[in-house]
Amino acid sequence: GPWALLGIHVKQHFNPNLIRYFNQLLEALSSKLKNALDYYWQLSPESRYRLRLAAFAFGILVVGFTVGRLTTVNRAIKIEQQEKQIAVDQTGAMSLTLPGVTLNPEIYRFEKATRQAVPQEIKVPGRLVFNAEKGKLLSARVSGRVERIYAFEGAPVQPGTPVIELYSPDFNSAQQEFLLSYRTVKILSETNSLTNLFADAKITQDAAANRLRNLGFSDGDILALERSGKSQPNLNVRSTISGVVVKRNVEPGAVVNNGDPLMFMADPKALWFAGNIFEQDARNIERGQTMKIHFEAFPELEIIAKVNYIAPTVDAQTRGLLIRADIDNRDGSLRPDMYANAKLQIGSAQAIVVPQTAIVRDKDLRYAFIRTGPESYRRLVVKGYDLDGKRYAITEGVEPNADILIQGAVLLNERFTKQE
């Protein structure tokens, strides 16, 4: 067999010791191979299948690695180089030249810069508050004890609605005084000979009735007291306006003195916008100026209002100047203490109006781009302010009739940034 032929060949060309070592090696390899084959056939068919599959995958890996090491692929890579020139002048404006590059007009749009009159506005942060002029603070007109509270915070009230019930000895005394004077007048009115006494009694009755009115009795309550002839045990403190209870100062069972505050009521349909002006802008503020007010809770809502109050002093802590405007809240959608932002028009100015897409913002700087030639562009630092969230008014930095980029400014700015 092949092993015998190999042995004869080795005997003819190698020395005996080497031949003996070679024979031992072949016998060891044959033994190992035989043991491996015996172990292989002792495995289950599934294990023999997995072993063959692993050997096949290893063989493919070895062949692929060998072919990859022996094979070299030469690929020609074409590198295009573009000459880009950038320059910065003394004002800090940056110019960029792109030889052979034409900007896609569907992505980059230019238009002629023109000046126009635009409103000059300043931002005024603030919030909504109740209109204090249409609010009412109910206070105790007589000393006594709070027996019952009818209206708590947020409760709607109408003129004449009872809100608090008080027990007051002074009130009971005033009723008794009125009833006594009323009966005296009624008796004297039947006697024509006591005219002077009747007149004095009538004056006393009117004075007693006025005292009851001062304590909170209405004319209807006085008429009911005349008809019944019996005094009421407690005094009902009634609302004098249409609105809601904003703040309550007493609890049931509390003892109050004459003049103590009981509760504050206000009309939720009459609100104020209270805004703060920065100290440096105070010289530009006048009563009657127009402001556009927007609310965080209603982004689409805009209310036009007039400044009707300017505080005489600057707040010592915030260094802001308080201004105020009336807000009509007939539908009741707005709530006091809602945050609001207003734009107060303090005049007009000449500016170049562009879309917000024409402005690139970088920290505190604003950039705009103009075309200075067929393949050259310039980045300018501009100053201005937002108009309505969609447009920007450029007051400094761009001259009229310049070809200003209104779309694609961010993409062109990336080219400038790479060159920087």
PyMOL commands that set and color helices and strands:
alter all, ss='L'
color gray80, all
select helices_A, chain A and resi 2-13+16-42+45-70+132-134+169-188+195-215+219-228+279-284+356-358+409-419
alter helices_A, ss='H'
color red, helices_A
select strands_A, chain A and resi 85-88+94-97+109-112+115-130+136-139+144-149+156-157+162-167+235-238+243-248+255-256+261-266+270-278+290-295+302-310+320-328+339-355+360-362+365-371+376-381+383-386+391-396+403-407
alter strands_A, ss='S'
color yellow, strands_A
deselect
rebuild
show_as cartoon
